[in-house]
Structures are given as structure tokens and as C-alpha cells.
Amino acid sequence: MDRAVTDVRFLSVEPSDIIASSGTSQYNGAMSKTEILEELPKLKPAELREIHDRIWQLEEAELLSGRIKPSAEEKALLDRELEDYSRTPDAGSNWEDVESRLRQ
């Protein structure tokens, strides 16, 4: 992430505290949500994946801490998956097998 003008570097852990730096001394402050959204199309695919991964990490932390609850749709999906697993616990693969297949 060493691009000079369009690079957005996320330095904090909380979404409300996102700080960005353009890499120049002309700008070094907080970006609005609108500014961040405008910059996203300018980023490289790897940078977008990094941002996507970070958003998922933040959402997961929020869910696991109980600060937010799954949506009704997410809860219904989880309930269906748990029900499927309860009926046929041997139908899936364990993580080690899945990871092994992915690395081939």
C-alpha cells in the first residue's frame, strides 16, 4: 500500500476511528465515509481484499462480543445449517480436510 495519493491506510481498530493518510504532508486527517467510498474504486484488488478482510474481522469481533446481533436472515441461515448438521453430522468435512484440498 505505497501509493501516493489514492492510498487509504487504516490505522485504528474501530470503524469510527478510521484515519487515512495520502502519503503527502498536505493531508493527514480523518476521512469521511463519503471520502472513503470515493477512494475505494481507485485501490488495487489486493488493497480492496485487505479492506474487505478487515471489515469482516471487525464485524466478527462485534458479533462475538455481543455488541451486535445477527440479522434475522443470518440467524435463519445459522439455524438451518445447525439443523442440517444435527440430522447428518458426518455429511461435511472437517477443517483439516478442507484446508488440505484448498492447498492442492
C-alpha positions, 0 to 999 in steps of 0.5 A: 500500500505505497501509493501516493495519493489514492492510498487509504491506510487504516490505522485504528481498530474501530470503524469510527476511528478510521484515519487515512493518510495520502502519503503527502504532508498536505493531508493527514486527517480523518476521512469521511465515509463519503471520502472513503467510498470515493477512494475505494474504486481507485485501490488495487484488488489486493488493497480492496481484499485487505479492506474487505478482510478487515471489515469482516474481522471487525464485524466478527469481533462485534458479533462475538462480543455481543455488541451486535446481533445477527440479522434475522436472515443470518440467524435463519441461515445459522439455524438451518445449517445447525439443523442440517448438521444435527440430522447428518453430522458426518455429511461435511468435512472437517477443517483439516480436510478442507484446508488440505484440498484448498492447498492442492 
